Amino acid sequence: MGRGKIEIKRIENTTSRQVTFCKRRNGLLKKAYELSILCDAEIALVIFSSRGRLYEYSSNSVRSTIERYKKASASTSGTAPVIDVNSRQYFQQEAAKLNQQIQTLQNSNRHLMGESIGNMTAKELKSIESRLERGIGRIRSKKHELLLTEIEYMQKREADLQSENMFLRAKVAEAERARQEAAAEDQQMAPPLGGAAATSTELQALPASFDPRGYYLQVQASMLAAASAASSSSSQQGQEHHHLQTALHLGYHVKLDSSAAGKGFL
């Protein structure tokens, strides 16, 4: 039974890719050695792995073979085209390396996200798990640090607010005390109502069911009664004064008449 045809494409699994590289590399080196021995050919073989490791083989010397290649290329097509070809090959190799690194990083990210792990071995899975645990530990440490910083800021803010609250309470208490003192002074300087000495002590002794409207009506009635009494007393005093003046006038006239009569008699 013949071997099945293998599809030539990039191997996604890292371990399988590394195993295949080692096998194919050894086979390629063996073929180069056999070709140099069987055909007496000068061969230089240079291999770079995906990790940047160098593998080389030469039947004579890699450097001398490369120098011979440069001389042969220069004598055939000139020096400038050889330099251009070498530069193009160099940049192509560098681009291939960069693409390989990008692909490796993308595969690593997919593995960390739990993707494309179907063909991975237990050892590779254990390595990814360790990386994830270390990453989670660093993330938690940073999160706790940020939380502690936020808590310290909130505690400081709370202390500032409490201090400001106490200051405002003291200001309010001082303003209330000043208002009470001003009200007490106004009560002491206020004139008594209806001749009654209504002091602040008497006002404070009023019952809780005190009606200010009834009290005001009583005060008005007292003031009206006092005014009426004063008016009647003034009227009586005026009448007495009028009677007295009339009596005095009458007595004066009587006295004058008597005096006149005496003079006539004489």
Secondary structure, DSSP 4 states (H G I P E B T S, - for coil): -PPPPPP-S---SHHHHHHHHHHHHHHHHHHHHHHHHHH----EEEEE-TT--EEEEESS-HHHHHHHHHHHHHHHH-HHHHHHHHHHHHHHHHHHHHHHHHHHHHHHHHHHTT-S-TT--HHHHHHHHHHHHHHHHHHHHHHHHHHHHHHHHHHHHHHHHHHHHHHHHHHHHHHHHHHHHHHHHHHHHSPPSTT----HHHHHTS-TT--HHHHHHHHHHHHHHHHHHHHHHHHHHHHHHHHHHHHHHHHHHHHHHHHHHHHHH-
